[in-house]
Structures are given as C-alpha cells and as structure tokens.
C-alpha cells in the first residue's frame, strides 16, 4: 500500500469518526429536548388538573418559569394527546382518546369533562355520590344563590375564606354552573342551576326566602339584599 493510499484511508477513517461523533451529539441533543418537552407537559398537566379557572399562556409560562413559545407548544401537545391524535413510536396510531379534554375558554386553558360524557358524569354526581354538603359548601352556595352571577373571588371576599375546593364541589354536584367569563379579567362568574331549584323544591329564585330576617352580624356583602 502506497503512502498516498495510507493517507487517504486514514482520512476516510477520521471522517467516519467525526461523522459518528456528530450524529451522536445530535442524538443526545434530540433526546434532551424530548425529555425537557415531556417534563414541561407533565408540569402543565399538574397545574391544569387543579385549576378552577382557565389559565392564560402567559400565566402558565410565569408559573413554570418557561418560555412562552415552549408553553404554547406544550399545550398543543396536550390537546393532541388528550384527543388521541398522537402516533406511537412504531408509527401506529392508536385510539387513546381521554374522557376529558383541554379546552380554550375566555383566553385561557382548562381541563373539562368531554361533552360526550356530560350525561354520565351528571348522573353519577347526582345519584351515585349523594353525600351531604358541608357547612362551608352550604354557605358558599347561599352566597352564589343570592348574589349571582358572582365570581369566585367575590365569594371568597364575602366569606373571608378560600373557596376554591368548595366551588369545585358545587360544580361537581351540578348545583352551580359557569355562567360567563368576564371579558376584561377572565374571571369566571357562577350561577345556580335548575338542579338546585329541584333540590330546594322551588320553581324559581324568586321563591328563595328573603334574606333580611336571616342576617345577624354576618351581613357583610349582603347589604343590598336587606
């Protein structure tokens, strides 16, 4: 083998090594990026699963300390995941549509029961899970009934306590509903449902007892209902 041939062979070997190193680095970078994206998706899930109101992309990005484009991409992946639109690693698309969905409402994102399961969930809540409401839930329900439509923050202000979990309970029982979202703040306003009227045995909210005789020193927030 001539010196020229040896040099050419050595150059080929060096190029192969450099190419392998480059491909390895690229693979590692892709793996790291995929891991980071997966971690972001799980973090988004954790926040959205307990959120009482739609969360804006900006709010989510601030909460997670993540760039806004990454959060936007993560939301898109979760929507596709929940809707069963993702293809597995072997290239086969499988039907894995969840019973819940990630929906954009009032400029924010929140997890909701999929519409096709509304009737089932309502029946479960009303007939299969009929436990009594706590005192806190009854007081919160009374505030909403008399002051509706009213935001969660306003209810909390009147009761002077955090009402997040109680509002979730009342929503789950079908006793209140999300009436609308404020166009400026995005805050959800709540109102009572026909189910509450049925449970109380009345035909309309006009039949609720006058609140003035029921008030003692805890009248704050109900002055206009005296």
N, C-alpha and C positions, 0 to 999 in steps of 0.2 A: 504494500500500500504506500503510495507516494505521500510526501509531506502535504501536498495540496489536498489530497483526499482525506488525510487525517484532520486537517484544519476544517474542512467542510463538514466532516462527521461531527467534530466537536461543536461546531456552530449549531448544527441541527439539534444536538443533544441539549445545548444551552437554551435554545429557543423553545424546545419542548418543555424544559423545566420551568422557564419563565411563564409559558402559557398555562401550565398546570398550577403554578402559584397564583397567577392572576385569576384563573377560574375558581380556585379555592377561596380566595379573598372575596370574590363576587358572591359565591355561595354563602359564605359566612355572613356577609352584609345583608343578603336577602333573608337569611334565617333570623338575624337580629331584628330586622324590620318587621317581619311577620310576628315575632314574639312580642314586640312593642305594640303592634296593632291589636293583637289578641288581648294583651293586658289592658289596653285602653277600652276595648269593647266590654270587657268584664266589669271595669270600673264604672262605665256608663250604665250598664245593667243594674249595678248595685244602687246607684243613685236613683235611677228612674223607677225601680221597683217600689221605692218607699215615697216617691214624690206625690204630694197631694194636688199639685197644680202643674200645668205644662211648664217645662223648663226651656228657656231660650238657649241657643247655641252659645251665646256669649256667657251666660250664667254657668253653663256646664263647663266651658273652657276655663273660666275663672276658678271654679270649684276643684277641677282636676289639675290645674296648672299646666294645661296642654294647649298647643297652638290651635286656633280656631279652625283652620283647614283640616287638621287631623281629627278634631271632634266631629266636623261635618261629615268626613269620610267614615268615621266610626258609626255615626247614626245611620248612614246609608247601608253599612254592612249589617247592622242590627235589623233594620227594616227587611232587608233581603233574607236574613237568617230566619226571622220570625215568620215570614211569608213562605218559607220553604223554597226559596229561589236559588240556593247555593248548590254548586256541584261538588261532589266529593273528590278526594284526591285521585281516585281511579277513573275519573271522568264520567261517572254515572250520576245522574240527577235523581235524587230520591225525594219522595213526598214526606216532608217533616214539618208541615205547617202547624204552628202552635195554636193553642186555644186563646191566645192573646195577641195583640198587635201593638206596634209603636206608631202612634198617630200624631200628626202635627195639628195643633189646635191653638188658635189665638196667638200665633207667632212663637209657639213653644212645642216641646215634645213631651208626651206622656204615654205610659202603657195602659191600654184599655182591654177589657174582655172583647174578643172578636164578636161582631154583631150576630153571627150565626149561632152563638151560644147564649145570647141575652135571655131568652125564654127559660132555658135550662137553669142558668145561674139565678134568675129571679125566683124560680120555683124552689130551688134549694134553699135560698136565703129565707124565704117566707115559710115554707112548710117543713124543711128538714133541719133548720137551725133556729128554732123559735125561742132561744133563751131570752130571759128578761133583760131589759135595758138597765144600765147602771144609772145611779143618780146623776152623774156627770153627763151622760148621754141624754137623759130626760131634760136636764136644764138647758143643754145646748139646743136640743130640738125645740124647746119652748121659745128660745131666743129667735131661732130661724123662723118658726111659725108666725110669731108676732111682728118680726122686723123684715121679713122677706120682701124683695130679694136682698141678700146681705152677704158680704164677703167673709171669708174665714177670719181675716184679720180683725174685722169689726166685731165678730162674735167673740173672739179672744179678748178684745178690749172691754167689752161689756162684762164678760165673766171673769176677767183678770187672771186667766189661766190659759195655758196652751191647749188648743182644742183639735190639734191635727189628728190624733188617733180616734177621737170621738167622732169627728166628721167622717172619717173613713168608715167607721162602724155604721153610722146612719146611712151613708151612701150604699154600703153593702147590704143593709136591710131593706133598701128601696124606699126608705121613708123620706129622703130628700133627694134632690137631683141638681145637676149643674144647670142653672138657668141660662147664664150667658157669661162671657168673659169681658171685663172692662177693656174698652178699646185703647185706653191710654196706659193703664198699668198692667193689663193682662191678668189681673186678679179675677178668679172665678167667683161668681155670685151664686148663692144657693137658694133654693125654694123647696117647699114641701111638695109631696106627690099625692095622687089620688089614693094611694095605699094608706097614707096616714089618715085621710078623711075616713076611709073604710074602717080602720082600726079604732078610730075615735067614735064611730057611729054617727057622723055628721055628713051633710051634703055639700057644705062649702065652708070656707074660712070665716065667713060672716057669722057662723054659728059658734065660733070659739067664745068662751066666756070673756066678759070684759075684764081687763087685767087690773084696773084700778083697785078693786076691793082685795085683790090678791097680793098687792105690793105692801111691803113693810119698809124697812130701812134699805133694802136692796133694790131701790128704784132706779139706780143709775143706768142710763141708756134707754129707759122706757118712759121718759118724761112726756113724750108726745102721745103716749097711749093711756094717759091717766083718764 
